[in-house]
């Protein structure tokens, strides 16, 4: 807002509690599956947290040996592609068939209405999660990939889910498809929550050693941009996709509002 500073300068940087550190790591969109796997390759392989607890957790060891975070990433996309491909190949009714039952039309409009309401909270989540006291510095290509995965996959699930529900003739399958897509969207975040539930010390270590303030992040990004040609190139290449992603967040509420009526009439 014009009357406010962005980001707010009134956020204090007091010492965070262990629970606040874990919550900060979980909610940071720039810390995803790629960043978690990078942590295991560089620091987690030393097993410092396991030695402190004198406990062996398979999720920690196998996250490096079997690349579990990367497998979760591929699992999300493979399931997403399979669902979309199946629905598209089995649909033969055309653009506006108007053949669905009244119950299916009502369900289509109801789900689109629910997504219309939730689309505003999705934008608020984007704003809130980018205004933290401390954050992962945006100085790595991996961090930028995690950011695109977090926000890009979520917005894609919202849009695709409405289209798949429009293609689905059965009323119950419409609800189940919606739930399946929501499950896919939360799969990576659920992996992080389960992992940090057993090893909260990892989240604290990441917060203490990797997280920086907003001002420090600006300085680090400026230095990285100046010193690394590869990083400058990647930032240039991703500038347009990033702006398109923000545009999708802005256009999501009108799209959901349109589907309330278009889906209910044409389904």
N, C-alpha and C positions, 0 to 999 in steps of 0.2 A: 504494500500500500504506500502511496506517496508520503503519508505522514509518519511512516515507520522506517526504521533502518533495516536493511536486509543483508546478512542475517542480524537478528537482534543482538545488541551489545550488552543486554542485561542478563544474559545467561551466565551464571557463575560457574567457575571451573573448580569447584570444591572437590575434595577427595571422594570418590565414589565407593559405595559399599560393594561387596562381592556380588550380590544379586543385581545391582545396577550395572556392574561391568558385564555380567552375562547377558542381561537384557540389551545392553548397548551393542554387543557383538551380534546377537541374534537379529536385532532390528536394523543393523546397518546394511543397506542394499548393496554396498560395494564389497561386502564380505560374503562370498558364496562358495559354491563347490570347488571352483578353481583356486580360490584363495585358501580354502581349507586344505586342499591337496598340496598346495605350495608350502603351507606351514608344515605339513608332515614331512615333505622332502627336505626342508631346511632345518627345522627345529624338532618336530615331533619324533623323528627317527632316533633322537638321543634318549627318549623315554624318561625325561626328567620328572614329569608329573606322575608316571607310574612308579618311579622309584620313591617319590615322596609318600605315596599312598601304600606302597608295598603291595600292590595289587596288579594283576594282569587282566586287561580288558581286550577282548578279541576285536572290538570295534576300532580301537586305537591302533593295534598292530596291523590289522588287515586293511585299514584305511590307506596305509602306505604300500603294503605288499601287494594288495589286489586293487588298489586305486578305487576304493569304494565311492568317494565323492564324484569321481569322473563317471563311474558306472551309474550313479543316480542321475547325473545330467543326461546321459544317453538314454536311460530308461524313460525319463520324462518325454524326450523328443520322439523316441520310437513309439511309445504308446499314443502320443498325440497324433503322429503321422498315420498310425494304423487306424485309429478311430475316424479320422477325417477321410482317409482313403476308402474305408469300408462304407461310410455313409454316402459319399459322393457316388461310388460305383453302383450302389444299390438303389439310387434315386432315379426315377424315370418319369416323374410327373410334370416336369416343366417349371417355368418361372413363377407362374401364378395359377396353380391348378384349381384352387377353390373346391377341393374334393374332401377335405378333412371333416371329421364330425364336429358338431358344435362344441363338444367337450374339449377336443384337441385345440380348437380355435381359442377357446377361453383360456386353456392352459398356456398356449403360446403368448397371449396377451399378458397373462399374469406373470409369467417368467420374465418377459421383456420389461414389465413394469418394475419387478423386483430389481433387475439389472439397472434400470434407469435410476432408481433410488441409490443403489450401491455404487454407481459410477461416480457420484460426488464424493463419497468416502474414499474411493480409490485415489482420486486427486489429492484429497486431504492427507492420505497416507504418504503419497509421494512428497508433499510439502513437509510433513512432520518428520519423515525419516531422513530428510536431507538437512534438517536443522537440529543437529545434535551438538552437545558440548564437545565431544571428541569423536573422531571418525577415522576410518582407514584412509591414509593419504592416497590421492588419485594420481600416483606416480608410476603406475605399472599397467601394462597392457592387460594383464590378468584381471586387475581390479576393474578396468573398464569393461572387460568381457562379462564379468559378474554383474555389473550394473545393467548392461543391456539384457542379460539373461533374466534378471529379476523383474525389471519393469517391462521389457519387451514381451516376455513369455506371458506375464499376467494380462497385459492388454490384448494379446493375441488370443488367449483363452476366452476372455470375455466376448470378443467379437465372433470368434469361431463357434463358441457355444451357442450363441443366438442363431447362427446360420444352421448349425446341425440340428437344433431343436425344430427349426422351421422345416427341415427336410424329413424329420421323423414323424411318421403317421400315427404311431401308437402313443396314447396319452401317458401311460406309465413309463414307457421307454424315454419319453421326453424328460421326466423327472430324474430317471436313473442316469441318462446322459449328462444332465446338468451336474449331478453329484460326482460323476466320474471325472469331468473336467475340473471341478473344484479340487478333487483329490490330486490330480496331476499338478495343479498350480501350487499346492502346498507340500509336494513331495520333498523338495530340497530343504525347505525350512523345517519340516518335520525331522529330517535326518539330522540337522544341526541340533535341534532341541533334544533329541534322544541321545546324541553323542555328548553334549554338554551336561546332560542330566547325570551321567556316570562320571564324567571328568570335567567338573566345573573349573578346576584349576587351569585347564587349557584356555578357556575363555578369559580368565583373569590374566593369564600370561600374555595372550594376544592383546588384550586391552592395555596392559601396562607397557608392553614393549613396542606395539605397532600403532596404536591409536594416537592421533595428534589433534590439536585444536584447529579451528577453522582458519585462523591466521597462519598457523604453521603449515597447514595444507596448501594455502595459496603460495607461500614462499617455496615449498618443496616442488610444487607443480611448475612454477616459473623457472626454477633452476633446472628441473628435468627437461622442460621444453627447450631451454637454451642449450643444454649440454648434449642432448640425445637427438640425433637425426631420425632414428627409428621411431621414437616417441612422437616427435613433431609430425612425421608422416602419418602415423596411426591416428593422431588427433584430427588431422586434416581429412582423412578418409572417413572417419566416423562423425564428422560434424553434421553432414546432411542427414544420415540415419537418426542421429540424436534429435535433431529438430523435428523430423518426421514422427519420432516417438512422442515428443511433447504435443505435437499436433493431434495425434491419435487420442491422447488423454483429453484434449479439449473437445474433440468431435465425438467422443464416446457417449456422453449424455444425449446429444441430438440423435445419434444413431439408435440408441436404445428406445428413445421416445418414438422414433419413426417405426421401429419394429413392433411397438404396441399395436399400432393400427394396421400397418402393412401385413404383419404376420397373422393377425386375427382375421383379416379380410381375405387375403390371398391363399392362406394355407389350405 
